[in-house]
Amino acid sequence: MSFTADRRARVVIFSGPRATIQNSAALRTSQSVRRTRGLAGADPAAPESLRSQQLAAPVTAYVAAFSAHPLERDAAELYGPVDGWLDPVSGEFLDAAEAEGDDDATRPDGWTPVYRVTLDPADGPYPLPYAATQANGEPWNGPFDDAGNARQLFYPDASRIVREIDHFGLDGYGGNNLLGSLADFDFVRAAPSGGYTKGQPAAERTDTPTPAGHRGEPGDLAPEVLGENFFPYMPMRQEPALPTLATLTNIVYDTLAEGDYDGAIWLEGSPTTEETVYWFNLLIPTRRPLIGNCSQYGHGVFGNDGDHNLVQSTAYIASRVWADANGDDRVGTVMIQNGQVFTSREVQKADARPGGYIAYGGHGGIVGNTVEDPVLSFVPVARHTHTSALTLDTLPTSVPGIHGSPVETVDGEGHLLPGALPKVTIARYVNYGQDDFSDSADSEVEILARIAKNLRDHPLSGIVAEGSAPYGGVYESMRAALLQAVFRGMPVVAVGRGGGGYAFGQSTMGGLLVRGSNLSAPKARILLMASLLKFGALPVPGDPDAPTATELDAIRSKVAEYQLVFDTH
C-alpha cells in the first residue's frame, strides 16, 4: 500500500461479539522451557515457538551480524561496521569502539561479529519463549488444562492487536507502524468477545475505557458475566440477544456523538458482521465512515487476514475518498475485506475463507478497493447513516404495538430501550412445501406458532418471507398463514431467494405485504426491525379472520409507509 495520509486520523475501534479478528491462538509452553525444566513434550529437534510478550526490565541482546537474510553477507561491502565481537564460549564481548585498527585486525579468531541492542519494555511487546505452565506444573499444550478448565482466547479489546500490528506487521518495503502512521486510536468494548470475569482494575484500562455495559466510570469495575457482558464462540459459545443489540447501538451512538472521530471500525464474527453494520447504516447518523471488519483466522495465526483488513480500513478512513463536497460520508457503512469495499446493504459472507465475500442482489455492491491507494468506483443511491430515515435521533418515543397499546422505544436520553427491540423471524419457501391441496394455513404450524408467540411476548414483531427466485412468491398455505400475521398487526416482507431479483407483483398479495427489493432475507430482517421502531404495528381489524374493505385499506396505507423505506434504504 503506497497511500500516505495528509494528517493523522482519529479512529475508534469497537469490539463486538464472537470476533475471530480478536481471537488468538492458544499459548503453548515453549520448547526451550520444556527442555530446561524437563517438562513433558520436550523435543530437541522441535523449533522454538515465540509469542508476543512484555519484558519486565531492559535487556541487552547481541545479534549475530548478517543473520537476518541469507544473502546479507553476499553484499557485506554495503554494510557499516558491527558493534563488536562476542566469544560464543564465554560470552565475553569486545566493543569495536574500544578496539584498535580495522575489523579484521581486531576481531579475535572464532568470535562472532554482533550488533548490541537494548530491548526496552516500553518498546515491546517482543517475540519471546512462552514460559508459563499449568497450576499443577505441567506445560500448557492448548487452551485447556488437564481438568478441562479453559482460559479465554479472545482479547477484551483491540488495543493489543493494534500494538502488535505496528510492531510486527510489515509493508512490501519492510516498513512497520502501519496503523500508528495513519491514526490515533480509541478502543470501546460495545459487546466484546472477551471479558473481565474478575473485574477490570482502572489502572489496566485502555485509552477510552468503555467496557460492555459501562461508560468509563472511575474505579474498578464489577466482574463481567459470560453471555451478558461478553460473547465468545470458544471454548464456550455465547450468542448475544436482542437486549445486547440495544446496548451496543446506544454505545456506538453515544461514542460517535461525543467523540470527534474521523471514522470508526466495528469488529465482529465473520458470519454476522454484515447484519450489525447494516443495522448501524440505518440507525447511526454518523457523517464519517463506519467500517465492519472480520477475519477467517485468529490474530497471530498463519494466514490471518484480519490484521490486513484493519490496516486497509484505517487507510480508507484516512484517505477521505469517502467524503463528499461537504466532507460528509457519501457511501454509508461498509465492510472492507481483502482489499474490497462492500456496501453494508449488499455484502454477504459466502465462503469460509479469506476473500469469501460477495455482493448480494445481482446489481453491484463493491464500490471500491484498497489494494493500493483507497479508491471508489461509484457510490450507492440507497439512503444511509446521516441520510437514513430511521436514525436513532429521529425515532419516535413510542409506536403502536400489535394490541394497540403504545410501545416505548427510546428513553429521555434518546437511547434504545432493550425491551422495545422488535422480534422479526424468517419463513422460507421450499418447493413441494404444502402438506396437501387444501391451501389451508392450518398446516403451517411453524408460522402459526410464531404468530401466537409474538402475540404473547412481542408487541413489535414481523416476518420476512423468503419466497421463490426471483420474485418472492410462496405457495398457497404459506400465503394464508402470512396473511394471518398481517391481520394481527405484524408486517410481512417478501423477498426472493438467490439474490438476483426484486420481489413484486403476486408476492405482495395486493399491497398487504412489503416488497423487499433485492435484499437478502437477513438484511430485510434488519431493515424491518428498524422500520418497526419507526412505524409500529399494522392496524388490526376488529375480526382478524374477516377484515372489512375499509380495514384492508388501512393496512395497505400503513404498509405503504414501510414500502417507501424499503424502496429507498
HURA-V602019 format. One record per residue. N is the residue number from 1. RES is the residue in three letters. PSI is psi in radians with two decimals (999 if undefined). Layout:
N:RES:PSI
N:RES:PSI
This chain:
1:MET:2.18
2:SER:-0.11
3:PHE:2.40
4:THR:2.19
5:ALA:2.62
6:ASP:-0.51
7:ARG:2.86
8:ARG:2.32
9:ALA:2.88
10:ARG:2.11
11:VAL:2.42
12:VAL:2.35
13:ILE:2.09
14:PHE:2.38
15:SER:2.14
16:GLY:-3.03
17:PRO:2.67
18:ARG:0.79
19:ALA:1.78
20:THR:-0.54
21:ILE:-0.38
22:GLN:0.35
23:ASN:2.80
24:SER:2.78
25:ALA:2.74
26:ALA:2.52
27:LEU:1.99
28:ARG:2.38
29:THR:2.28
30:SER:2.81
31:GLN:-0.69
32:SER:-0.68
33:VAL:-0.72
34:ARG:-0.78
35:ARG:-0.76
36:THR:-0.69
37:ARG:0.00
38:GLY:0.66
39:LEU:2.78
40:ALA:2.53
41:GLY:0.03
42:ALA:2.31
43:ASP:1.92
44:PRO:-0.45
45:ALA:-0.17
46:ALA:2.39
47:PRO:2.68
48:GLU:2.53
49:SER:2.19
50:LEU:2.37
51:ARG:2.59
52:SER:2.12
53:GLN:2.92
54:GLN:2.39
55:LEU:2.62
56:ALA:-0.37
57:ALA:2.81
58:PRO:2.53
59:VAL:2.35
60:THR:2.22
61:ALA:2.53
62:TYR:2.00
63:VAL:2.18
64:ALA:2.27
65:ALA:2.60
66:PHE:0.53
67:SER:-0.01
68:ALA:-0.34
69:HIS:2.47
70:PRO:-0.38
71:LEU:0.23
72:GLU:-0.83
73:ARG:-0.52
74:ASP:-0.41
75:ALA:0.69
76:ALA:-0.49
77:GLU:-0.26
78:LEU:-0.14
79:TYR:2.56
80:GLY:3.12
81:PRO:2.71
82:VAL:2.98
83:ASP:-0.32
84:GLY:-2.81
85:TRP:2.61
86:LEU:2.31
87:ASP:2.00
88:PRO:-0.24
89:VAL:-0.94
90:SER:-0.33
91:GLY:0.10
92:GLU:2.44
93:PHE:2.32
94:LEU:2.01
95:ASP:2.19
96:ALA:-0.57
97:ALA:-0.40
98:GLU:-0.21
99:ALA:2.80
100:GLU:2.69
101:GLY:-3.01
102:ASP:3.06
103:ASP:-0.83
104:ASP:-0.58
105:ALA:-0.53
106:THR:-0.20
107:ARG:2.12
108:PRO:2.57
109:ASP:2.34
110:GLY:-0.10
111:TRP:2.64
112:THR:2.19
113:PRO:2.33
114:VAL:2.82
115:TYR:2.42
116:ARG:2.14
117:VAL:2.60
118:THR:2.13
119:LEU:1.98
120:ASP:2.33
121:PRO:-0.56
122:ALA:-0.37
123:ASP:-0.03
124:GLY:-3.04
125:PRO:2.92
126:TYR:2.68
127:PRO:2.06
128:LEU:2.74
129:PRO:2.46
130:TYR:2.04
131:ALA:-0.12
132:ALA:2.61
133:THR:3.00
134:GLN:2.88
135:ALA:-0.48
136:ASN:0.10
137:GLY:-0.17
138:GLU:2.70
139:PRO:2.70
140:TRP:2.19
141:ASN:-0.02
142:GLY:-2.86
143:PRO:-0.14
144:PHE:2.62
145:ASP:-3.07
146:ASP:-0.41
147:ALA:0.08
148:GLY:0.08
149:ASN:2.47
150:ALA:2.49
151:ARG:2.82
152:GLN:2.50
153:LEU:-0.42
154:PHE:2.46
155:TYR:2.55
156:PRO:-0.47
157:ASP:-3.05
158:ALA:0.08
159:SER:-0.75
160:ARG:-0.66
161:ILE:-0.79
162:VAL:-0.75
163:ARG:-0.74
164:GLU:-0.64
165:ILE:-0.76
166:ASP:-0.53
167:HIS:-0.80
168:PHE:-0.35
169:GLY:2.37
170:LEU:2.53
171:ASP:-3.07
172:GLY:-0.20
173:TYR:0.23
174:GLY:0.09
175:GLY:2.56
176:ASN:-2.73
177:ASN:0.75
178:LEU:-0.54
179:LEU:-0.81
180:GLY:-0.43
181:SER:-0.28
182:LEU:-0.53
183:ALA:2.79
184:ASP:2.54
185:PHE:2.49
186:ASP:2.71
187:PHE:2.17
188:VAL:2.25
189:ARG:1.59
190:ALA:-0.79
191:ALA:1.15
192:PRO:2.90
193:SER:-0.47
194:GLY:2.53
195:GLY:2.81
196:TYR:1.58
197:THR:-0.31
198:LYS:0.27
199:GLY:2.75
200:GLN:1.99
201:PRO:2.47
202:ALA:-0.59
203:ALA:-0.32
204:GLU:0.08
205:ARG:2.75
206:THR:-3.08
207:ASP:-0.76
208:THR:1.57
209:PRO:1.70
210:THR:1.24
211:PRO:2.78
212:ALA:2.20
213:GLY:-0.02
214:HIS:2.79
215:ARG:0.94
216:GLY:0.63
217:GLU:2.64
218:PRO:2.80
219:GLY:3.11
220:ASP:2.65
221:LEU:2.73
222:ALA:2.71
223:PRO:2.53
224:GLU:2.58
225:VAL:2.24
226:LEU:2.24
227:GLY:-0.11
228:GLU:-0.75
229:ASN:-0.40
230:PHE:2.70
231:PHE:1.51
232:PRO:3.03
233:TYR:-0.05
234:MET:2.61
235:PRO:-0.27
236:MET:2.38
237:ARG:2.32
238:GLN:2.05
239:GLU:2.43
240:PRO:2.68
241:ALA:3.12
242:LEU:-0.74
243:PRO:-0.52
244:THR:-0.66
245:LEU:-0.71
246:ALA:-0.78
247:THR:-0.87
248:LEU:-0.56
249:THR:-0.77
250:ASN:-0.69
251:ILE:-0.77
252:VAL:-0.76
253:TYR:-0.86
254:ASP:-0.76
255:THR:-0.79
256:LEU:-0.46
257:ALA:-0.59
258:GLU:-0.49
259:GLY:2.48
260:ASP:1.31
261:TYR:2.57
262:ASP:-0.23
263:GLY:2.98
264:ALA:2.64
265:ILE:2.30
266:TRP:2.23
267:LEU:2.25
268:GLU:3.00
269:GLY:2.51
270:SER:-0.53
271:PRO:-0.33
272:THR:-0.12
273:THR:-0.68
274:GLU:-0.57
275:GLU:-0.78
276:THR:-0.72
277:VAL:-0.61
278:TYR:-0.65
279:TRP:-0.79
280:PHE:-0.64
281:ASN:-0.52
282:LEU:-0.61
283:LEU:-0.41
284:ILE:2.02
285:PRO:0.71
286:THR:2.59
287:ARG:0.21
288:ARG:2.81
289:PRO:2.45
290:LEU:2.01
291:ILE:2.36
292:GLY:2.34
293:ASN:2.54
294:CYS:-3.06
295:SER:2.61
296:GLN:-0.35
297:TYR:2.61
298:GLY:2.85
299:HIS:2.27
300:GLY:-0.10
301:VAL:2.53
302:PHE:2.24
303:GLY:0.11
304:ASN:2.25
305:ASP:-0.22
306:GLY:-0.72
307:ASP:-0.75
308:HIS:-0.73
309:ASN:-0.68
310:LEU:-0.75
311:VAL:-0.76
312:GLN:-0.55
313:SER:-0.70
314:THR:-0.70
315:ALA:-0.68
316:TYR:-0.78
317:ILE:-0.85
318:ALA:-0.46
319:SER:-0.50
320:ARG:0.39
321:VAL:-0.29
322:TRP:-0.22
323:ALA:2.46
324:ASP:-2.96
325:ALA:-0.40
326:ASN:0.02
327:GLY:0.13
328:ASP:2.64
329:ASP:2.20
330:ARG:0.06
331:VAL:-0.63
332:GLY:-3.04
333:THR:2.48
334:VAL:2.91
335:MET:2.34
336:ILE:2.00
337:GLN:2.10
338:ASN:0.78
339:GLY:0.01
340:GLN:2.47
341:VAL:1.92
342:PHE:2.41
343:THR:2.48
344:SER:-0.48
345:ARG:-0.65
346:GLU:-0.32
347:VAL:2.52
348:GLN:2.37
349:LYS:2.18
350:ALA:-0.33
351:ASP:2.53
352:ALA:1.21
353:ARG:2.74
354:PRO:2.30
355:GLY:0.11
356:GLY:0.77
357:TYR:2.55
358:ILE:2.85
359:ALA:1.97
360:TYR:2.49
361:GLY:-0.25
362:GLY:0.07
363:HIS:0.73
364:GLY:-2.94
365:GLY:-0.35
366:ILE:1.95
367:VAL:-0.06
368:GLY:-3.02
369:ASN:2.85
370:THR:0.47
371:VAL:-0.77
372:GLU:-2.08
373:ASP:2.39
374:PRO:2.32
375:VAL:2.65
376:LEU:2.43
377:SER:-0.60
378:PHE:3.02
379:VAL:2.63
380:PRO:2.77
381:VAL:-0.29
382:ALA:2.51
383:ARG:2.57
384:HIS:2.77
385:THR:-1.93
386:HIS:-0.15
387:THR:-0.04
388:SER:2.58
389:ALA:0.04
390:LEU:0.28
391:THR:2.67
392:LEU:-0.61
393:ASP:-0.06
394:THR:0.00
395:LEU:2.51
396:PRO:2.72
397:THR:-0.36
398:SER:2.70
399:VAL:2.79
400:PRO:2.42
401:GLY:3.13
402:ILE:-0.28
403:HIS:0.13
404:GLY:-0.36
405:SER:2.57
406:PRO:2.56
407:VAL:2.10
408:GLU:2.27
409:THR:-0.71
410:VAL:2.66
411:ASP:-3.00
412:GLY:-0.34
413:GLU:0.10
414:GLY:0.33
415:HIS:2.52
416:LEU:2.38
417:LEU:2.18
418:PRO:-0.63
419:GLY:-0.15
420:ALA:-0.21
421:LEU:2.16
422:PRO:2.60
423:LYS:1.95
424:VAL:2.23
425:THR:2.97
426:ILE:2.23
427:ALA:2.31
428:ARG:2.35
429:TYR:2.43
430:VAL:2.62
431:ASN:2.55
432:TYR:0.73
433:GLY:-0.33
434:GLN:2.52
435:ASP:-0.63
436:ASP:-2.84
437:PHE:0.23
438:SER:-0.37
439:ASP:0.37
440:SER:2.51
441:ALA:-0.28
442:ASP:-0.48
443:SER:-0.22
444:GLU:1.16
445:VAL:-0.56
446:GLU:-0.81
447:ILE:-0.75
448:LEU:-0.67
449:ALA:-0.68
450:ARG:-0.70
451:ILE:-0.80
452:ALA:-0.72
453:LYS:-0.73
454:ASN:-0.72
455:LEU:-0.57
456:ARG:-0.73
457:ASP:-0.26
458:HIS:1.56
459:PRO:-0.37
460:LEU:1.94
461:SER:2.83
462:GLY:3.13
463:ILE:2.43
464:VAL:2.17
465:ALA:1.88
466:GLU:1.81
467:GLY:-2.85
468:SER:2.78
469:ALA:2.42
470:PRO:-0.08
471:TYR:-0.02
472:GLY:0.39
473:GLY:2.67
474:VAL:2.88
475:TYR:2.95
476:GLU:-0.75
477:SER:-0.62
478:MET:-0.69
479:ARG:-0.77
480:ALA:-0.69
481:ALA:-0.70
482:LEU:-0.63
483:LEU:-0.56
484:GLN:-0.65
485:ALA:-0.79
486:VAL:-0.77
487:PHE:-0.03
488:ARG:0.33
489:GLY:0.08
490:MET:1.96
491:PRO:2.50
492:VAL:2.30
493:VAL:2.28
494:ALA:2.20
495:VAL:2.79
496:GLY:2.62
497:ARG:2.73
498:GLY:-0.45
499:GLY:0.15
500:GLY:-0.27
501:GLY:-3.14
502:TYR:2.23
503:ALA:2.24
504:PHE:-3.08
505:GLY:-2.22
506:GLN:-0.44
507:SER:-0.34
508:THR:-0.10
509:MET:0.97
510:GLY:0.60
511:GLY:0.14
512:LEU:-0.29
513:LEU:2.67
514:VAL:2.31
515:ARG:2.21
516:GLY:0.25
517:SER:-2.48
518:ASN:0.40
519:LEU:2.58
520:SER:2.83
521:ALA:-0.78
522:PRO:-0.65
523:LYS:-0.64
524:ALA:-0.61
525:ARG:-0.80
526:ILE:-0.78
527:LEU:-0.66
528:LEU:-0.67
529:MET:-0.82
530:ALA:-0.68
531:SER:-0.63
532:LEU:-0.59
533:LEU:-0.38
534:LYS:-0.72
535:PHE:-0.40
536:GLY:-2.94
537:ALA:2.79
538:LEU:2.70
539:PRO:2.41
540:VAL:2.21
541:PRO:2.73
542:GLY:-0.73
543:ASP:1.74
544:PRO:-0.37
545:ASP:-0.12
546:ALA:1.15
547:PRO:2.54
548:THR:2.95
549:ALA:-0.70
550:THR:-0.71
551:GLU:-0.64
552:LEU:-0.68
553:ASP:-0.65
554:ALA:-0.69
555:ILE:-0.78
556:ARG:-0.64
557:SER:-0.73
558:LYS:-0.71
559:VAL:-0.60
560:ALA:-0.58
561:GLU:-0.76
562:TYR:-0.71
563:GLN:-0.67
564:LEU:-0.71
565:VAL:-0.77
566:PHE:-0.47
567:ASP:-0.35
568:THR:-0.13
569:HIS:999
